[in-house]
Amino acid sequence: MKINSWLLICVFSGLSTLPAFADFQTNLDSLTNRYTKVFGQEKLETLLEMSRAYWETEPGKGIEIATRALATAQSLGYDPEIVKAMYYLGTAYYKDNQYDNALDYLLQAFRAAERYNYKNQVAAISQQLATVYYQSGKFSKTYEYTEIANDIYESVNDRVGIARCLNLFGVYYQSTRDYDKAIDYLQQGLTLGKEISHRPIVGELLNDIGSLYTEMGDTLKAIRTYREAVDYYKSNVSNNKTGVFELNMSDLYLHHNDLAKAKHHLDKGYAIAEQLKSKRLFRDYYKYLSRYYTKQGDYENSVAAYQNLQAYQDSISSEHLSNKIDDLDSRHVEDVKEYENQALRDENQTQQLEINRQYTIGLLILLVLLVVIFLLMFRYRNNLKDNELLYLRNRLVSQHQEELIGAMKRLKESEDNLRTANETKDKMFSLIAHDLRGAIGNISNGLRMMLTDKELDLSEEDKTEFLESLFHSADNSFELLENLLFWAKNQTSTISANLQMVDASSIVSSNIGLSSELAKIKSIRLIVSANPSVEVYIDWNMINTVLRNLMSNAIKFTNKGGVIEVKSEIGAYFVKISVIDNGIGMMPEQIENIYEGKTTDGTANEKGTGLGITLCRDFLVKNHGEMMVESEVDKGSTFSFIIPRRPMSDDKFREFVKKEKEISVVNS
């Protein structure tokens, strides 16, 4: 498609003359001033940056300064600066079109950076090597080193480095005529460059994309791309990149026969090539100049320009240079192999030295061990008899100590038991002296009054009430004497549990019959809600005493007309018997104190000693049982106890109690 001349003018009229050395000179003056004020390693770093400042304008000066910096770094033994100086020197040689020297120093820098594991410098050097190999026509090497650099940049997420590698991949595929991959990589790089707002990278990529579209013959896309590139090259100094841009512009105009515009950009490109003394720019300039004269029909000047092109092409890509680059590559491969072999030899030597050292240490340790063993055996033989005597003496002392400790422990336990028994005895005798004398005295006085007082005239109802009172006193006295007898036997350990399999229902039935008469006196109703027949492993007399005491207490603390319920529940391991009354109940602190012998008068002023509950607890312990108490003031109390369904040890009892979910043991 033909494009009018005025369109091209509109696209590129914004491109002004590029400023030459203002920014460069400012930067150089700053570095020169700094160089005079710093010392040591910082001075060396400044010298390297001065070399870098000359890359685009005076690469020969950059070579001179980098050579001086390399010598200084080597004399001081600064490994990072040595690598950096070789990298800068190789780059300066590249800028000066000395590809053989460039590759020599860059390959040395690459090997050193790999050896010291300077990953960032390996990436930068690999990227520069890829560029030099591309300009030398060694495209496979271009791809190889670009891939090395890209892998490192991706591992550290260096987006600037990744963008430059995408550019190199693009021009590599352009050189192989794989335009689809070329444009794909270049567009990826352009997108990334814009994301990170890196103007130089964006400008270079736009220039390369425009050149690619021109080579592909897609003029419209080339114009769009170069139009966008104009903004990125307006403010740049005159350097190799701006020179390439100007010559690419002339190529675009030549494709559309706008010879005036083409000549304008050719002249600007020539001025930059002259200023930089760049053989690459001169080569491209004469290539496009030859085409310019051909389109004008000036074949004589076209041939002259072509001859100049060949001269520069030969100086850049001569067969001698190609062979030299091949030699450098071969030498690089040999150096790498030699380095690997030397590293392997050093490793083997180190391993051998370590083996020898360990062998020597082993011999010394063995010798020391033999000496120690000999001394120990000699000492052992001399001290054997003494040790045997000492062992026997210590054993006798230990036995005596154990016997003494056991005797003291038993004595202490006996003393504690005796003290407890005496305290309990004193308390019980005090209670008995008060309660038993009072009860017997009431009976004696009542009977004496009925026998001797002839004036006593009682109605039948009064006589009945009077005899009921005497009956209560006599019954309480009997219960007290019976509990006292059991307690005395239990304290003197003359009573033991006669455990056997019995029917639990017989205990409930027996006590219901015994307690019925006493309950009738207070008009209390006894209810047996559940009394299943189930065998338990107990002493019948002891558990009968426990239930009788609990029922007697329930009658004592239940008001006239009340209800007492007795029920049995069967669990997996135990039978639970409960005595439930709707009497006066107890407060929480009273529940906590029921085993301490504290007593409370019954609803009919019945007296108690507190001995019954103590006896119940002791009997239940002997039968692998436990007592539970629940009570609420003015609502009544529930006294329950569990007894085992089969023989069991103390450990099994504790285990089964935890498993029996419906059992809640308190005051154990």
KOLDREN-811373 format. One line per 4 residues: their letters; for each residue x, y, z of C-alpha. Coordinates in steps of 0.1 Angstrom, whole numbers, plus 2048, in hexadecimal, padded with zeros to 3 digits. Each point is the difference from the previous one (the first is absolute). Example, Ala and Ser with C-alpha at 12.3 -4.5 7.8 and 13.67 -1.06 7.14 Angstrom:
<atoms>
as	87B,7D3,84E  80E,822,7F9
</atoms>
This chain:
<atoms>
mkin	800,800,800  80E,822,7F6  803,81A,81C  800,825,7F7
swll	81F,815,809  7EC,818,815  7F6,7E3,818  824,7F8,806
icvf	808,824,807  7E4,802,81A  80C,7E0,811  824,80B,804
sgls	800,826,801  803,7FE,826  823,7F2,7FE  818,81C,809
tlpa	825,802,800  80D,7EA,81C  816,811,81B  823,7F2,7FF
fadf	815,802,81F  7EE,815,81B  7F5,7E3,816  820,7ED,7F9
qtnl	816,81D,80B  7EC,807,81F  803,7DB,80B  825,7FF,7F8
dslt	807,820,813  7EE,7F2,81E  814,7DF,7FF  821,813,7FB
nryt	7F9,816,81E  7F6,7E1,815  820,7EE,7F6  816,81B,80F
kvfg	7EE,7FD,822  7FD,7DB,807  819,7E4,808  805,7DB,7FE
qekl	7E4,7EA,7F3  7E9,81D,7FB  81A,811,7EA  802,7E0,7EB
etll	7DA,7FF,7FC  801,825,7F5  81B,7F8,7E6  7EA,7E3,7F2
emsr	7E2,817,7FD  816,81A,7ED  809,7E4,7E7  7DB,7F9,7FC
aywe	7F8,824,7F9  817,800,7E1  7F0,7E0,7F0  7E9,813,7E9
tepg	815,81F,7F8  825,7F6,802  803,7DA,805  826,802,7FB
kgie	801,816,81F  7EA,7E7,812  818,7E4,7F7  81D,814,80E
iatr	7EF,807,821  7F2,7DC,804  823,7F2,7FA  80E,816,81C
alat	7E3,7F6,817  806,7DB,7F9  825,803,808  7F8,812,821
aqsl	7E5,7E6,80A  819,7E3,7F9  81B,811,814  7E8,805,81E
gydp	7F1,7DD,7FC  7DC,80D,7FF  7EE,7E2,7EE  7DF,811,7FA
eivk	811,81F,7F1  817,7EA,7EB  7E1,7EF,7F0  7EF,821,7FB
amyy	81F,810,7F0  803,7E3,7E7  7DB,804,7F9  803,825,7FA
lgta	820,7FC,7EB  7EF,7E6,7EA  7E2,817,7FB  816,81E,7F8
yykd	812,7EA,7E5  7DE,7F7,7F2  7F6,824,7FE  821,806,7ED
nqyd	7F7,7E4,7E8  81D,7EA,80C  7EB,7E0,804  81D,7E9,805
nald	80E,813,81E  7DC,806,80C  7F9,7DA,801  822,7F9,80F
yllq	7FA,816,81F  7DB,7F8,802  806,7DA,800  81B,805,81B
afra	7E7,814,815  7E5,7E6,7FA  817,7E4,80D  80A,814,81F
aery	7DC,80A,808  7F5,7DC,7FE  81D,7F5,815  7F8,819,81C
nykn	7DA,7FA,7FB  7F9,825,7F9  7DE,7F9,7F0  7F7,824,7F8
qvaa	821,805,7EE  7FC,7DF,7EE  7DF,80C,7F2  80D,822,7F5
isqq	81F,7F1,7F0  7EC,7E5,7EE  7E9,81B,7F2  81E,813,7F3
latv	80F,7E0,7F1  7DF,7F9,7EE  801,823,7F1  824,7FD,7F4
yyqs	7FA,7DD,7F1  7E1,80E,7EE  814,81C,7F1  81B,7E6,7F6
gkfs	7E6,7EA,7EF  803,7E4,81A  7DB,7FD,805  800,7DE,812
ktye	817,80F,81A  7E8,81E,802  7E3,7E9,80A  816,7EC,818
ytei	80C,81E,815  7DE,812,7FE  7F0,7E1,810  81A,800,81C
andi	7FA,824,808  7DA,7FD,7FE  7FF,7E2,818  813,814,81A
yesv	7EB,820,7FB  7E0,7EB,804  80D,7EF,820  805,823,810
ndrv	7E3,811,7EE  816,81A,7EF  7E6,80E,7E8  819,817,7EF
giar	817,7E3,7F8  7E3,7EB,7F5  7F5,81B,7E8  823,803,7F0
clnl	801,7DA,7FC  7DE,800,7EF  80F,81A,7E8  81E,7E9,7F9
fgvy	7E9,7E2,7FA  7EC,815,7E8  81E,80B,7EA  80E,7DC,802
yqst	7E0,7F3,7F0  800,81D,7E7  823,7F5,7F5  7F2,7DC,7FA
rdyd	7E2,80E,7ED  7E8,7F2,819  7EB,820,800  7E3,7F3,815
kaid	816,7F8,81E  815,820,7FA  7E2,817,802  7F1,7EC,81E
ylqq	820,804,815  805,825,7F6  7DB,808,809  804,7EE,822
gltl	81F,815,806  7EE,820,7F6  7E3,7F9,817  817,7F9,81D
gkei	815,81F,7F9  7E1,816,801  7F4,7EF,820  821,809,812
shrp	801,822,7EE  823,7FB,7F3  803,819,7E3  822,7F4,7F1
ivge	7F3,7DC,7FE  7DF,80A,7F1  812,816,7E6  818,7E3,7F6
llnd	7E3,7E7,7FD  7EB,818,7EB  81E,806,7E9  806,7DA,7FC
igsl	7DA,7FA,7FA  7FF,81B,7E6  81F,7F1,7EF  7F0,7DE,801
ytem	7DF,80D,7F0  815,811,7E6  812,7E0,7F8  7DF,7ED,7FF
gdtl	7F2,81B,7E8  7E4,80B,817  805,825,7FB  7E1,80C,812
kair	80A,7EE,821  824,80C,7FB  7F3,825,7FE  7EA,7FB,81F
tyre	81D,7F2,813  819,81A,7F6  7E7,81C,807  7FE,7F2,824
avdy	826,7FD,802  805,825,7F7  7F5,80B,824  81A,7E8,80F
yksn	81D,80D,7EB  7FA,826,802  812,805,821  81C,7E6,7FB
vsnn	825,80B,7FB  810,7F6,7E0  80B,7DC,805  800,7DF,7ED
ktgv	7DA,7FA,806  7F6,822,7F2  817,7FA,7E2  7EF,7DF,7F9
feln	7DE,811,804  809,81B,7E6  80C,7E6,7E7  7E1,7EA,805
msdl	7EC,81F,7F8  813,806,7E0  7F9,7DB,7F7  7DB,805,805
ylhh	7FF,81F,7E9  815,7EE,7E6  7E5,7E4,7FF  7E7,81B,7F6
ndla	816,814,7E9  7FF,81F,815  825,807,7F8  801,823,810
kakh	7F6,7F3,822  816,7E2,7FB  81E,816,7F9  7F8,816,81E
hldk	801,7E2,818  81F,7F2,7EF  813,820,806  7F5,800,825
gyai	80B,7DB,803  821,808,7EF  806,81D,819  7FB,7E9,81E
aeql	817,7E5,7F0  81B,81A,7FA  7FD,80D,823  802,7DD,80F
kskr	818,7F2,7E6  7E9,7E2,7FF  808,7E6,7E5  7DE,7F0,804
lfrd	7EE,821,7FA  817,808,7E2  7F9,7DD,7F2  7DA,805,802
yyky	803,824,7F4  812,7F6,7DF  7E7,7E3,7FB  7E3,818,800
lsry	813,81B,7ED  807,7E7,7E4  7DB,7F8,7FE  7F9,826,800
ytkq	816,806,7E2  7F2,7E2,7EE  7DD,80E,804  80D,822,7F2
gdye	810,7EE,7E3  823,80B,80A  810,7DE,7FC  823,80D,802
nsva	7FC,80E,823  7EB,7E1,809  81E,7EA,7F7  817,816,814
ayqn	7E9,7FF,81E  7FE,7DA,7FD  826,7FD,7FF  802,814,821
lqay	7E5,7E8,80E  816,7E2,7F7  81E,810,810  7EF,806,821
qdsi	7EF,7DD,7FE  822,7F0,7FB  80F,813,81D  7E4,7F5,817
sseh	7FA,7DC,7F4  820,7F5,7F0  808,7DB,7FD  81E,806,817
lsnk	7E9,80F,81A  7E8,7E3,7FD  81C,7E8,805  80D,813,81D
iddl	7DE,800,811  7FF,7DA,7FA  822,7FD,810  7F3,815,81E
dsrh	7E2,7E9,803  816,7E1,7FF  818,80F,819  7E2,809,816
vedv	7F4,7DC,7FF  823,7F3,807  804,818,81D  7DF,7F5,80E
keye	80A,7DB,7FE  822,808,80F  7EF,813,81C  7E9,7E3,806
nqal	81D,7E7,7FF  814,815,817  7E3,803,818  7FC,7DA,7FF
rden	826,7FC,806  7FE,819,81D  7E2,7ED,80E  811,7DF,7FD
qtqq	81F,80E,811  7EB,80F,81C  7EE,7DE,804  821,7EE,802
lein	80E,818,819  7E1,7FC,815  802,7DA,7FE  825,802,80B
rqyt	7F7,818,81C  7E3,7E9,80C  817,7E2,7FE  81B,811,815
igll	7E5,80C,819  7F2,7DD,801  822,7F1,808  806,819,81C
illv	7DD,7FA,80E  807,7DA,7FF  821,804,812  7F0,816,81A
llvv	7E4,7E7,805  819,7E4,805  813,813,81A  7DF,80A,812
ifll	7F4,7DC,7FF  821,7F3,80F  7FE,81A,81C  7DC,7F9,807
mfry	806,7DA,802  81E,805,817  7EB,817,816  7E3,7E8,7FF
rnnl	814,7E3,80C  80F,814,81C  7DF,80E,80C  7EA,7E1,7FA
kdne	802,7F3,824  7FB,823,80E  7E2,804,7EA  7F1,7DF,80B
llyl	804,809,824  7F2,822,7FA  7E3,7F1,7EE  7F8,7E8,81C
rnrl	803,81C,81A  7E9,817,7EC  7E7,7E4,7FB  7FE,7F9,825
vsqh	7FD,826,807  7E5,802,7E5  7ED,7E3,80F  802,80E,822
qeel	7F4,822,7F3  7E3,7F0,7EE  7F6,7EC,81F  804,81F,816
igam	7EB,815,7E8  7E5,7E5,7FE  7FF,7FD,826  7FE,826,804
krlk	7E4,802,7E5  7ED,7E4,811  805,811,822  7F4,821,7F1
esed	7E1,7EF,7F1  7F9,7EE,821  804,821,813  7E8,812,7E8
nlrt	7E7,7E4,801  802,7FF,826  7FC,826,802  7E2,7FF,7E9
anet	7F1,7E3,812  804,812,822  7F1,820,7F2  7E3,7ED,7F1
kdkm	7FC,7EC,820  7FF,820,815  7E7,80F,7E9  7EA,7E1,7FF
fsli	801,7FB,826  7F6,824,804  7E3,7FC,7E9  7F6,7DE,80F
ahdl	803,80E,823  7E7,81B,7F7  7E8,7EF,7E9  7FF,7DD,810
rgai	7FC,80E,823  7E5,817,7F4  7ED,7E5,7EE  802,7E6,81C
gnis	7F9,81B,81A  7E0,809,7ED  7F5,7DC,7FF  808,7FB,825
nglr	7EE,820,80B  7E2,7F9,7EB  7FC,7DC,80D  806,80C,824
mmlt	7E5,81B,7FC  7E7,7E7,7F3  807,7E7,81B  803,817,81F
dkel	7EA,81E,7F8  7DD,7F3,809  7F0,822,7FA  80B,7FE,7DC
dlse	7E1,7FF,7EB  806,7FE,7DB  7E8,7FB,7E4  804,7E4,7E8
edkt	80D,818,7E5  819,80F,819  80C,7DE,80B  805,7F6,7DB
efle	814,81F,7F9  814,7FB,821  808,7DC,7F7  80A,80A,7DC
slfh	819,819,80F  80E,7E5,817  802,7E9,7E1  813,81A,7EC
sadn	819,804,81D  804,7DA,803  804,7FB,7DA  81A,81C,7FE
sfel	813,7F1,81D  800,7DE,7EF  80B,80F,7DF  81B,813,812
lenl	80D,7E1,812  7FF,7EB,7E1  814,81A,7EB  818,804,81D
lfwa	806,7DA,801  807,7FF,7DA  816,81F,802  814,7F2,81D
knqt	806,7DF,7EE  809,813,7E0  819,816,813  811,7E2,80F
stis	801,7EF,7DE  7EE,7E2,80F  7E5,803,7E6  807,7F7,7DB
anlq	7E9,7FE,7E2  7F3,7DD,7F8  7FB,806,7DA  7EA,7E9,7ED
mvda	7E6,801,7E4  7DE,80A,80F  7DE,80D,7F3  7FF,826,803
ssiv	7DA,800,802  801,7EC,821  812,81E,811  7E6,818,7F4
ssni	7E3,7E9,80A  80F,7FA,823  804,824,808  7DE,80A,7F3
glss	7F1,7E8,819  815,80C,81D  7FA,825,7F9  7DB,7FE,7FA
elak	7F5,802,824  817,81E,807  7F2,812,7E1  7DC,7FA,80B
iksi	806,813,821  807,820,7EB  7E6,7F6,7E6  81C,7FE,7E5
rliv	7F8,7EC,7E1  81C,7E7,7F4  801,7F9,7DB  815,7E7,7EE
sanp	800,80C,7DC  818,7E7,7F2  810,7E1,810  80C,7E9,7E5
svev	80F,7DF,809  826,802,7F8  81E,7F0,810  81B,815,810
yidw	822,7F7,80F  7FE,80E,824  7FF,7F9,825  7DA,7FE,806
nmin	800,80B,824  816,81F,7F9  7EB,80C,7E3  7E1,7F9,814
tvlr	80D,816,81B  808,81C,7E7  7DD,7FF,7F1  7EF,7FF,823
nlms	814,81E,80B  7F7,814,7E1  7DB,7F7,803  800,808,825
naik	810,823,7F8  7E6,805,7E5  7E3,7F9,819  811,816,81A
ftnk	802,81F,7E8  7DF,7FC,7EF  7E1,812,80D  7E1,7EE,80A
ggvi	7EC,7F6,7E2  81E,800,7EA  80B,7E6,7E5  820,7EB,7FE
evks	809,7EE,7E0  819,7E3,7FE  80B,7F4,7DD  81B,7EB,7F0
eiga	811,806,7DE  815,7E7,7EE  820,80C,7ED  81A,7ED,7EC
yfvk	817,7FC,81E  7EC,80C,81F  7DE,800,810  7F5,822,80D
isvi	7E7,801,81E  7F1,822,808  7EC,80D,81E  7EC,81F,7F6
dngi	7ED,815,818  7EC,821,7FE  80C,80B,822  811,820,80C
gmmp	81F,7FB,7EA  823,80E,805  815,81E,7F6  820,7FA,7EC
eqie	816,806,81E  7EC,7E6,814  806,7E6,7E4  825,807,802
niye	800,7FA,826  7EB,7E0,802  81F,7EA,805  80E,817,81C
gktt	7E8,7F3,81B  7EB,820,801  7DC,7F8,808  7DE,811,7FB
dgta	7E0,7F8,813  7E4,7EF,7ED  7DE,80F,7F8  7F3,7F0,821
nekg	81F,80B,813  810,7DE,7FC  824,800,80B  81E,7F2,7ED
tglg	825,7FB,804  80D,802,7DC  80E,7DE,805  7E8,7EF,7E7
itlc	80D,813,7E1  824,7FA,80B  7F9,7DB,804  7EE,7FF,7DD
rdfl	81F,80F,7EF  818,7E7,811  7EA,7E2,7F7  7FC,80B,7DC
vknh	826,803,7FD  804,7DC,80B  7E6,7F5,7E6  80F,814,7E2
gemm	7E3,819,802  7FB,825,800  7E6,818,80F  7F0,81D,7ED
vese	7EB,81D,810  7E9,819,7EF  7EB,818,814  7EC,820,7FE
vdkg	7F3,814,81D  7DA,7FB,806  7FE,7E7,7E3  811,7E2,80E
stfs	81F,7EA,7FC  80C,7E2,7EC  819,7E9,810  80D,7E6,7E7
fiip	81C,7E6,800  80E,7E8,7E7  80B,7DC,805  812,7EA,7E7
rrpm	7EF,7E5,7EC  81F,7EA,7FF  822,7FD,812  819,81B,7F7
sddk	821,80F,80C  804,824,80C  80F,80A,7DE  7E3,7F0,7ED
fref	7E8,811,817  80E,822,7F8  801,7F8,7DB  7DC,7F3,7FF
vkke	7F3,81E,814  80D,817,7E5  7EF,7EB,7E5  7DE,7FF,812
keis	7F2,820,7F0  7E1,802,815  813,7FF,821  80B,821,80F
vvns	816,7FA,81F  805,81B,81A  812,801,821  815,7E2,7F7
</atoms>
